[in-house]
Amino acid sequence: FGILEKTGVITAGIGRLIDKLGGRGPLLVIVLMTVLAIGGSTLGMGEEFIPLVPVFLLVSKRLGYDRIFGMAIVLLGAEVGFAASTTNPFTVYVAQGIAELPLGSGMPLRIVFLFCALTVAIAYILRYGARIKADPTASLMADDPFDLGEGVDDTGEFTGRHRAILLICTVLFVFILVAVQRFGWWMADMGGGFLLMGIVAVLISRMGLDEATEAFVKGMRDMVVAALVVGFARGISVVLADAQVMDTIVHGAATLLGQVPRYVAAIGMLSFESTLNLLIPSGSGQAAVTMPLMAPLSDILGITRQTAVLAFTCGDGFSNTIIPTSGILMAMLSLAKIPYTTWLRFMLPQVVILMTLSAVFLVIAVTIGYS
């Protein structure tokens, strides 16, 4: 992405897109967040969006907003989709497999929930953006000059070479996403795919080797802090798991939930999964730890196992937008240069709204015997 930035394709492409949309900035936000949410809901995408943060910051600046607005588009869009999971293989499929449910079952309610959660998220972001438009001092980072670096703010002409780079790199990016799902690709493999995108961009733009190397190193430098943050966040969960602290917490929560009415228990599962996500930010890891207890507990309480899975996906997903142990969140904040406390001030009200929406759907699930 450092190389792509150097070719000018990112700035020129965004400039062309915004020029075509004119003053319809909110429409662009809706389209972008919908695409990101679908990626998170269906493919469980999250880490793949980390390198895109600078792109969304540029979109936000072009539209006249702040860093928080740009960060919110990419993170909130992806995490809402991740939480309101439809076919996410890392959460809902893992949880349904452990709960001995057919993979992909319970889809209608999940689709409705995804639509409602995404609508709430988009409305929240657009409302914040409207306040900034009306009064720039209303921004939570009003004193930030929002400088994206030398040359980044300059939108050049969108040329035929830019079009070719964008087309081929988009095809490669889609292939990477497919390979993650079909061929078992992960970080090293995705890194190779992104490296190929950079090489293709260099060849098409006819960039000199020294210039391309300098751009590549700059891109790596921007990601070093983010990579370290991901490692430290992962280390916390490893220590707690190896010390068997997790087992004690999960057993105690299951014992408590077994003594309350089923409606309260369903919401209690949501609260517990959200809290536990602070210690186990991995969706599949949290499913492996909690679902073996939550599934049979739901049978005892008269709650369907599908409802327990819904409580897990909501609790695991929405809290990812604020927990400091989330590698994705901390990496994105590092790239966006947004203080964690500032982001927390922005996101806490939205998390409360989304969790309340989750509780409403869980009550509905219990009432209808969701299966």
VOGU-3710 file (C-alpha; in Angstrom, 3 decimals, decimal comma):
1> fgilektgvi> 0,000/0,000/0,000  2,988/2,282/0,388  3,785/1,587/-3,262  0,161/2,100/-4,335  0,164/5,415/-2,509  3,358/6,410/-4,307  1,844/5,672/-7,728  -0,956/8,134/-6,925  -3,690/5,617/-7,725  -5,285/5,865/-4,268
11> tagigrlidk> -5,568/9,646/-4,140  -6,536/9,949/-7,807  -9,110/7,164/-7,536  -10,716/8,624/-4,436  -10,725/12,084/-6,001  -12,451/10,700/-9,097  -15,038/8,855/-6,999  -15,872/11,892/-4,888  -16,064/14,116/-7,966  -18,633/11,775/-9,496
21> lggrgpllvi> -20,712/11,661/-6,323  -20,541/15,420/-5,938  -22,041/16,436/-2,606  -23,464/12,987/-1,895  -20,878/12,128/0,736  -23,369/10,255/2,941  -24,219/7,973/0,009  -20,544/7,068/-0,358  -20,341/6,293/3,370  -23,426/4,062/3,167
31> vlmtvlaigg> -22,024/2,133/0,209  -18,581/1,679/1,784  -19,918/0,560/5,160  -22,366/-1,855/3,545  -19,575/-3,499/1,552  -17,363/-3,765/4,645  -20,211/-5,167/6,752  -20,993/-7,819/4,153  -17,323/-8,820/4,138  -17,279/-9,110/7,934
41> stlgmgeefi> -20,624/-10,927/8,119  -19,985/-13,485/5,397  -16,210/-14,028/5,341  -15,251/-12,881/8,823  -12,972/-10,186/7,409  -11,197/-7,912/9,874  -7,411/-8,106/9,703  -7,623/-7,727/5,924  -8,951/-4,174/6,366  -6,086/-2,905/8,539
51> plvpvfllvs> -3,956/-1,644/5,616  -7,000/0,221/4,242  -7,166/2,653/7,176  -5,061/5,359/5,428  -7,384/5,122/2,417  -10,469/5,729/4,539  -8,734/8,597/6,332  -8,208/10,196/2,951  -11,874/9,654/2,089  -12,872/11,300/5,366
61> krlgydrifg> -10,633/14,314/4,767  -11,878/14,737/1,205  -15,458/14,758/2,512  -14,606/17,346/5,172  -14,665/15,148/8,276  -12,025/14,120/10,850  -9,834/11,104/11,597  -12,459/9,500/13,830  -15,020/9,572/11,024  -12,650/7,804/8,618
71> maivllgaev> -11,633/5,235/11,223  -15,269/4,593/12,128  -16,243/3,831/8,536  -13,810/0,939/8,222  -13,790/-0,452/11,775  -17,457/-0,074/12,639  -18,550/-1,320/9,232  -16,404/-4,445/9,510  -17,154/-5,185/13,179  -20,920/-4,715/12,828
81> gfaasttnpf> -20,830/-7,287/10,056  -18,576/-9,537/12,135  -20,985/-9,373/15,090  -24,182/-9,703/13,047  -22,711/-12,806/11,482  -24,492/-14,697/8,713  -21,864/-17,118/7,389  -18,778/-15,956/9,323  -16,630/-19,112/9,487  -14,654/-17,887/12,511
91> tvyvaqgiae> -17,598/-17,270/14,836  -21,067/-18,476/13,916  -19,915/-21,614/12,072  -17,476/-22,583/14,828  -20,118/-21,955/17,508  -22,839/-23,832/15,593  -20,490/-26,763/15,072  -19,737/-26,993/18,801  -23,451/-26,591/19,636  -24,265/-29,417/17,173
101> lplgsgmplr> -26,430/-27,181/14,995  -26,594/-27,304/11,179  -24,104/-24,838/9,703  -25,921/-21,819/8,314  -29,113/-22,477/10,266  -31,142/-19,611/11,728  -30,264/-17,376/8,780  -33,471/-15,259/8,443  -33,206/-13,679/11,897  -29,481/-13,099/11,414
111> ivflfcaltv> -30,076/-11,235/8,158  -32,707/-9,010/9,786  -30,356/-8,354/12,685  -27,517/-7,450/10,305  -29,739/-4,932/8,518  -30,877/-3,325/11,786  -27,385/-3,167/13,316  -25,853/-1,719/10,145  -28,613/0,891/9,910  -27,945/1,960/13,507
121> aiayilryga> -24,188/2,159/12,887  -24,522/4,183/9,683  -26,978/6,597/11,312  -24,605/7,084/14,264  -21,619/7,890/12,031  -23,570/10,192/9,713  -25,003/12,055/12,708  -21,478/12,617/14,033  -20,369/13,773/10,586  -23,296/16,178/10,306
131> rikadptasl> -22,296/17,766/13,628  -18,754/18,286/12,347  -20,036/19,840/9,130  -22,209/22,241/11,102  -19,505/23,038/13,655  -15,905/21,785/13,138  -15,174/22,398/16,826  -17,659/19,623/17,634  -15,058/17,090/16,481  -13,507/15,023/19,270
141> maddpfdlge> -10,164/15,852/17,619  -10,866/19,494/16,817  -7,241/20,505/17,479  -5,856/17,879/15,106  -4,510/19,386/11,842  -5,408/16,105/10,076  -2,173/16,072/8,096  -1,850/12,835/6,100  1,712/13,436/4,978  3,524/15,024/2,094
151> gvddtgeftg> 1,826/14,560/-1,257  -1,064/12,502/0,104  -3,523/15,380/-0,042  -2,765/16,144/-3,692  -5,280/14,526/-6,034  -3,750/14,045/-9,458  -5,435/13,176/-12,713  -6,919/9,673/-12,903  -5,005/8,198/-15,847  -5,211/4,975/-17,837
161> rhraillict> -2,323/3,548/-15,835  -4,170/4,296/-12,615  -7,194/2,490/-14,008  -5,086/-0,559/-14,923  -3,403/-0,659/-11,496  -6,750/-0,346/-9,718  -8,350/-3,075/-11,819  -5,545/-5,632/-11,472  -4,995/-4,951/-7,764  -8,727/-5,287/-7,110
171> vlfvfilvav> -8,704/-8,675/-8,854  -5,693/-9,756/-6,773  -7,349/-8,526/-3,560  -10,499/-10,517/-4,316  -8,336/-13,568/-5,062  -6,613/-13,170/-1,679  -10,007/-13,146/0,073  -11,115/-16,249/-1,826  -7,815/-18,003/-1,058  -8,261/-17,348/2,671
181> qrfgwwmadm> -11,599/-19,168/2,542  -10,844/-21,903/0,004  -7,118/-22,608/0,211  -6,372/-21,953/3,877  -4,292/-18,827/3,303  -3,417/-16,685/6,333  -1,012/-13,902/7,288  2,139/-15,059/5,453  0,170/-16,012/2,342  -1,799/-12,753/2,370
191> gggfllmgiv> 1,484/-10,872/2,764  2,751/-12,536/-0,406  -0,427/-11,547/-2,217  -0,097/-7,912/-1,148  3,561/-7,944/-2,172  2,499/-9,114/-5,637  0,060/-6,191/-5,809  2,940/-3,828/-5,119  5,136/-5,422/-7,786  2,346/-5,172/-10,369
201> avlisrmgld> 1,821/-1,485/-9,474  5,549/-0,803/-9,917  5,624/-2,458/-13,347  2,515/-0,708/-14,663  3,514/2,723/-13,342  7,104/2,259/-14,604  8,378/3,413/-11,227  12,137/3,300/-10,682  13,549/0,577/-8,429  14,990/3,046/-5,899
211> eateafvkgm> 11,708/4,951/-5,711  9,685/1,730/-5,334  11,989/0,460/-2,583  11,714/3,738/-0,702  7,908/3,599/-0,926  7,865/-0,029/0,227  10,075/0,704/3,239  7,880/3,667/4,175  4,807/1,427/4,084  6,560/-1,123/6,298
221> rdmvvaalvv> 7,620/1,594/8,742  4,013/2,724/9,155  2,944/-0,848/10,006  5,677/-1,712/12,546  3,959/-0,137/15,560  0,632/-1,676/14,552  2,262/-5,114/14,280  3,847/-4,788/17,738  0,507/-3,754/19,251  -1,153/-6,858/17,768
231> gfargisvvl> 1,554/-9,055/19,307  1,242/-7,550/22,779  -2,562/-7,797/22,711  -2,356/-11,473/21,747  0,159/-12,096/24,539  -2,363/-11,123/27,224  -4,877/-13,776/26,146  -2,153/-16,438/25,857  -0,998/-15,847/29,444  -4,545/-15,991/30,828
241> adaqvmdtiv> -5,355/-19,165/28,892  -2,173/-21,010/29,870  -2,676/-20,032/33,513  -6,189/-21,592/33,321  -7,742/-18,357/34,502  -10,275/-18,656/31,653  -11,612/-22,002/32,881  -12,410/-20,603/36,316  -14,178/-17,540/34,882  -16,310/-19,533/32,435
251> hgaatllgqv> -17,341/-22,119/35,046  -18,366/-19,421/37,516  -20,443/-17,574/34,909  -22,217/-20,769/33,818  -23,092/-21,584/37,418  -24,576/-18,096/37,949  -26,592/-18,108/34,708  -28,131/-21,445/35,629  -29,969/-19,817/38,547  -31,862/-17,033/36,727
261> pryvaaigml> -34,956/-16,917/34,431  -34,356/-17,690/30,758  -34,852/-14,124/29,471  -32,373/-12,823/32,015  -30,045/-15,716/31,252  -30,018/-14,904/27,514  -29,049/-11,293/28,210  -26,609/-12,561/30,850  -24,922/-14,701/28,186  -24,556/-11,593/26,035
271> sfestlnlli> -22,993/-9,627/28,905  -20,684/-12,487/29,827  -19,446/-13,029/26,260  -18,803/-9,286/25,897  -16,798/-9,193/29,119  -14,858/-12,360/28,309  -13,914/-10,901/24,933  -11,577/-8,570/26,815  -9,563/-11,642/27,771  -10,117/-13,732/24,615
281> psgsgqaavt> -10,352/-11,336/21,659  -10,222/-14,252/19,205  -13,731/-15,164/18,012  -13,003/-18,825/17,303  -10,998/-19,112/20,523  -13,842/-17,679/22,587  -16,310/-20,050/20,917  -14,076/-23,005/21,762  -13,878/-21,950/25,413  -17,499/-20,942/26,089
291> mplmaplsdi> -19,820/-22,866/23,767  -19,138/-26,339/25,241  -20,717/-24,998/28,464  -23,227/-22,501/27,068  -24,860/-24,965/24,653  -25,911/-27,568/27,253  -26,714/-24,780/29,733  -29,203/-23,333/27,242  -30,952/-26,744/27,142  -31,375/-26,678/30,907
301> lgitrqtavl> -32,688/-23,109/30,875  -35,207/-23,784/28,099  -33,326/-21,566/25,631  -32,544/-22,868/22,170  -28,897/-23,461/21,327  -29,320/-21,102/18,370  -30,084/-18,315/20,856  -26,906/-19,121/22,774  -24,931/-18,877/19,525  -26,532/-15,484/18,775
311> aftcgdgfsn> -25,583/-14,245/22,252  -22,012/-15,358/21,605  -21,632/-13,693/18,190  -23,105/-10,394/19,416  -21,058/-10,363/22,601  -17,861/-11,250/20,806  -18,326/-8,861/17,884  -19,558/-5,515/19,148  -17,128/-5,310/22,070  -14,235/-5,614/19,589
321> tiiptsgilm> -14,769/-1,932/18,806  -13,610/-0,807/22,269  -11,550/-3,498/24,042  -7,827/-2,617/24,285  -6,813/-6,263/23,784  -8,223/-6,315/20,245  -5,235/-6,412/17,908  -7,307/-5,116/14,991  -8,615/-2,113/16,936  -5,244/-1,129/18,363
331> amlslakipy> -3,496/-1,567/15,023  -6,063/0,633/13,274  -5,889/3,288/15,991  -2,121/3,312/15,621  -2,347/3,798/11,852  -5,066/6,449/12,206  -3,138/8,239/14,994  -6,199/8,381/17,231  -5,709/8,169/21,033  -7,515/5,204/22,572
341> ttwlrfmlpq> -9,306/7,384/25,143  -10,609/9,669/22,378  -11,890/6,685/20,412  -13,535/5,330/23,573  -15,449/8,591/24,029  -16,745/8,279/20,485  -17,616/4,586/20,543  -19,066/3,953/24,001  -22,534/5,403/23,241  -22,682/3,398/20,019
351> vvilmtlsav> -21,684/0,184/21,780  -24,442/0,732/24,343  -26,975/1,184/21,519  -25,789/-1,927/19,666  -25,768/-4,032/22,820  -29,296/-2,872/23,622  -30,352/-3,874/20,104  -28,713/-7,263/20,667  -30,620/-7,723/23,924  -33,906/-6,940/22,143
361> flviavtigy> -33,188/-9,558/19,478  -32,225/-12,096/22,134  -35,557/-11,549/23,879  -37,276/-12,052/20,536  -35,219/-15,223/19,979  -36,242/-16,634/23,352  -39,902/-15,747/22,725  -40,121/-17,382/19,291  -37,959/-20,368/20,162  -35,311/-19,353/17,625
371> s> -33,833/-22,383/15,900
//
